[in-house]
Structure formats: C-alpha cells, structure tokens
Amino acid sequence: MTELATNDFTEILEGRRSIRAYDPQVKIPREEMLAMLDEAAKAPSSVNMQPWRFLIVESEEGKATLNPLIRFNKRQNRTSSAMIVVFGDMLCYERAEEIYGKAANGGIMPKLMSKAKLSAIVPTYKRFSRSKMNDVVKIDSSLFAMQFMLVARSHGYDTNPMGGFEEDRVAAAFGLDAERYVPVMIISIGKATAEGHQSVRLPAKDLSWWR
Ligand SMILES: Cc1cc2nc3c(=O)[nH]c(=O)nc-3n(C[C@H](O)[C@H](O)[C@H](O)COP(=O)(O)O)c2cc1C
C-alpha cells in the first residue's frame, strides 16, 4: 500500500464532496493509481465475480476523445488528473476459473468447493438475460466505485462521480467492445483547487420502514 494522506475514517467520509475543478498540473503515478484500484477492489461483489473494469483516461489525446462525450462535465475532464470510466463486463464469468482457481490453489477455499462453486455459478451467469446481467455488473461496479472514491480521499485526492455522458458511445470511442463492456459511471480524480459544496441529506428516519 502506498503512503496514505489520511487514515481517519470520519475525515474521509465527512470530507468527501463531489469536486469538479482540479489542479491540472497534478499527475497520478501509474503505480499509485493501480494501488488505489486494487484497494477499492476489496469491495464485495456477487459470487466474488468482480465484473468491474477500468479505462483510465489521462493523456491529452484520451481527454480529447472523451471531451465530446461528457456533456456538461467538461471542466472535470479538462482539469482532473484522470477520468476513470468504470465498466461492467457482461462476460465477467470468463474469469471465474481464474478467481476460484486462485482461491483453491492459495488454500483459501477447498479444491472441491471451488469446483462445485464454479460448476454452479458459471452456468447460472451464462443463463442470465442481458438485462439481469446488466443489473448485476452495475450493482457490483457501483460498490467498487463508492469504495474507490473513499480510497482516493485516503490518498489525498478528490473525485466526482458522473452519470452525465454518452453511455452508448464511450466504449467504442476507445476501441472497446460496446456489447461486452457497459459503462457504469465516470469518476474524475485529482487534487481539488477549491472546496466542494455542502449538500443536504435526507434523514434516515424519514426513509426507513421498521417492522
Ligand atoms: C450516479 C451519479 C451520477 C452523477 N452524475 C453527475 C454528473 O454527471 N455531473 C456532476 O457534476 N455530478 C454528478 N454526480 C454528483 C452528484 O451531483 C453529487 O454526488 C450529489 O450532489 C451529492 O454531493 P456530494 O457528492 O458532494 O456529496 C453524480 C453522482 C452520482 C452518484
């Protein structure tokens, strides 16, 4: 793990705000970006399938490609260290053997159990309708995304989750298979140049049912 800017959970949680303007001079070293992605990928996922995939847009050329696709979010694209397009992989089960094989070989899971799980999970995933798989990969990838935003704070960076972009065009624009990789959200990341706005939250007591 790279050195953390803060490990104070309350500070991380309360201090996170959507930041839309960053210092454009700040570049995030690839090693640190990978460390943050790995930390965020401690997030849970359905049958541990980890369907999240990442496109890290940081070059001038990449940002220029993204620019026409991000609607009203151009300042984040212009100033951030990177724009991370989080995709869900509709064929995520193709890596099931790798995941469960590693668990068995690493002694985390008995070999027999790993085999049994594989033979139950993969056919189930293959049978999912496109709409069901879309839901599954988006739920899992959203958990990843939230965790990534908190991890980024612990590394001293700020973020903005974005849904305002051309979902149907972003994969193809970067040469990715649009049938396979469904965009979940884009997260800008960088060093904030101004504090974010406070925002209102509805109290849980008004949103809960108790039985
Ligand atoms: C799925 C999702 C999509 C969002 N899309 C955008 C967006 O396109 N542009 C933007 O500036 N903020 C976007 N936001 C940020 C929200 O406006 C923000 O999270 C909310 O106002 C609460 O503020 P906070 O993040 O500072 O706590 C999005 C947030 C989420 C979770």
Ligand as a Chemical Component Dictionary entry (heavy atoms), coordinates in Angstrom:
data_LIG
# 
_chem_comp.id                   LIG 
_chem_comp.type                 NON-POLYMER 
_chem_comp.pdbx_formal_charge   0 
_chem_comp.three_letter_code    LIG 
# 
loop_
_chem_comp_atom.comp_id 
_chem_comp_atom.atom_id 
_chem_comp_atom.alt_atom_id 
_chem_comp_atom.type_symbol 
_chem_comp_atom.charge 
_chem_comp_atom.model_Cartn_x 
_chem_comp_atom.model_Cartn_y 
_chem_comp_atom.model_Cartn_z 
_chem_comp_atom.pdbx_ordinal 
LIG C1  C1  C 0 -24.524 8.046  -10.317 1  
LIG C2  C2  C 0 -24.151 9.507  -10.132 2  
LIG C3  C3  C 0 -24.134 10.337 -11.230 3  
LIG C4  C4  C 0 -23.726 11.666 -11.076 4  
LIG N1  N1  N 0 -23.591 12.435 -12.198 5  
LIG C5  C5  C 0 -23.012 13.647 -12.081 6  
LIG C6  C6  C 0 -22.672 14.393 -13.251 7  
LIG O1  O1  O 0 -22.877 13.951 -14.387 8  
LIG N2  N2  N 0 -22.072 15.605 -13.076 9  
LIG C7  C7  C 0 -21.795 16.113 -11.848 10 
LIG O2  O2  O 0 -21.241 17.205 -11.773 11 
LIG N3  N3  N 0 -22.112 15.425 -10.716 12 
LIG C8  C8  C 0 -22.702 14.209 -10.806 13 
LIG N4  N4  N 0 -22.964 13.475 -9.673  14 
LIG C9  C9  C 0 -22.607 14.029 -8.359  15 
LIG C10 C10 C 0 -23.844 14.413 -7.525  16 
LIG O3  O3  O 0 -24.386 15.597 -8.009  17 
LIG C11 C11 C 0 -23.387 14.546 -6.048  18 
LIG O4  O4  O 0 -22.862 13.330 -5.606  19 
LIG C12 C12 C 0 -24.523 14.977 -5.125  20 
LIG O5  O5  O 0 -24.984 16.255 -5.464  21 
LIG C13 C13 C 0 -24.073 14.994 -3.664  22 
LIG O6  O6  O 0 -22.950 15.807 -3.497  23 
LIG P1  P1  P 0 -21.586 15.258 -2.920  24 
LIG O7  O7  O 0 -21.071 14.189 -3.845  25 
LIG O8  O8  O 0 -20.643 16.449 -2.881  26 
LIG O9  O9  O 0 -21.834 14.694 -1.549  27 
LIG C14 C14 C 0 -23.397 12.163 -9.794  28 
LIG C15 C15 C 0 -23.475 11.322 -8.689  29 
LIG C16 C16 C 0 -23.815 10.008 -8.854  30 
LIG C17 C17 C 0 -23.822 9.103  -7.646  31 
# 
loop_
_chem_comp_bond.comp_id 
_chem_comp_bond.atom_id_1 
_chem_comp_bond.atom_id_2 
_chem_comp_bond.value_order 
_chem_comp_bond.pdbx_ordinal 
LIG C1  C2  SING 1  
LIG C2  C3  SING 2  
LIG C2  C16 DOUB 3  
LIG C3  C4  DOUB 4  
LIG C4  N1  SING 5  
LIG C4  C14 SING 6  
LIG N1  C5  DOUB 7  
LIG C5  C6  SING 8  
LIG C5  C8  SING 9  
LIG C6  O1  DOUB 10 
LIG C6  N2  SING 11 
LIG N2  C7  SING 12 
LIG C7  O2  DOUB 13 
LIG C7  N3  SING 14 
LIG N3  C8  DOUB 15 
LIG C8  N4  SING 16 
LIG N4  C9  SING 17 
LIG N4  C14 SING 18 
LIG C9  C10 SING 19 
LIG C10 O3  SING 20 
LIG C10 C11 SING 21 
LIG C11 O4  SING 22 
LIG C11 C12 SING 23 
LIG C12 O5  SING 24 
LIG C12 C13 SING 25 
LIG C13 O6  SING 26 
LIG O6  P1  SING 27 
LIG P1  O7  DOUB 28 
LIG P1  O8  SING 29 
LIG P1  O9  SING 30 
LIG C14 C15 DOUB 31 
LIG C15 C16 SING 32 
LIG C16 C17 SING 33 
# 
